[in-house]
Amino acid sequence: MRFEQLIEIDDAAAAIKLLGDKTRLTMVKILDENECCVCEFVELFEMSQPAISQHLKKLKTIGLVNETRKGQWIFYSLNKTSNVYPLIKSLLEHIPNQRNKLEDLMKKGLRITCK
């Protein structure tokens, strides 16, 4: 018998609610495979830095996103140790990868602007 960790209903509801937003869902899918800086998301989503930061703040508040400071830049990654990650992982398996978005940034020379 396989042991599966149960997720509190409030935690699951909060995570699902946040991922009901297309931008945040796309961010999480990207962060599942890549670490990104706010400036990269600004370019990807063509949104303001404050708007991107608010999306990331909401994801960080539920523990789904980690941030790491590298010099003056803050990089974000998916927190795969989060209690809601198993639920999110199963959701992400049904969503196409978003590698093309990062590849386009790389071609424009914008993938490395923060390093």
Secondary structure, 3 states (H helix, E strand, C coil): CCCCCCCCHHHHHHHHHHCCCHHHHHHHHHHCCCCEEHHHHHHHHCCCHHHHHHHHHHHHHCCCEEEEEECCEEEEEECCCCCCHHHHHHHHCCCCCCHHHHHHHHHCCCCCCCC
